[in-house]
Amino acid sequence: MRNGTKSAGGPRGVLVGAALVAAVALAGCTGDDAPAPTAGPTGSTAGLVSVGDGEAVVEFTAPGTYSYGGDVRVAVQPLTVEGRTMELRVTLTPLGGDDEADDDRISVFAMLDGSPVLSDIERLTQYKVIGIPNDTMETDPVAAQTVVDQPVLYQAWFPAPDEDVDVLDLVLHPSWPTVTDLPVTRG
């Protein structure tokens, strides 16, 4: 078991221990009626969530980051492979709680503080956003902005994994739980 993980279903998806308090299984729904974690991981099994068969969206509430102190509602869609690339789609909604930033526009960069990373723990492979540091294949994280309670879509493209890869783990921010077993769909 890995520290601070969220399970998004698949063969390794298991809800365990303290995570049951802060997690809910999502299978074939958007999770609108489901409670979600309101803080980052605090123990070795904190914040586990299952997305089911890959058709659902993982949703959770994450704590503020260094650049944006308010909570953020995060909705992660299954990964989509087309050709040699894999697309990640995440909707971020700032929920307020940052007295300095809540009255202004809030950028994706402020909510994420960096780029996401996908990992295949079984194959010891890590996938990073395609490109060089100042020119990556992702939504412009500084230009993409929103206001409190309004979602913004963030997209990023990674190298496609091998055909036999069905799930990957996702880290959006180091202080947020890892989304494990995020389904990989092929177009």
Buried (B, 14 or more C-beta within 10 A) or exposed (E): EEEBBBBBBBEBBBBBEBBEEBBBBBEEBEBEEBEBBEBBBEEBBBBBBBBBEBBBBBBBBBBBBEBBBBBBBBBBBBBBBEEEEBBBBBBBBBBBBBEEBBEEBBBBBBBBBBBBBBBBBEEEBBBBBBEEEEEBEBBEBEEBBBBBEEEBBBEBBBBBBEEEBBBBBBBBBEBBBBBBBBBBBEE
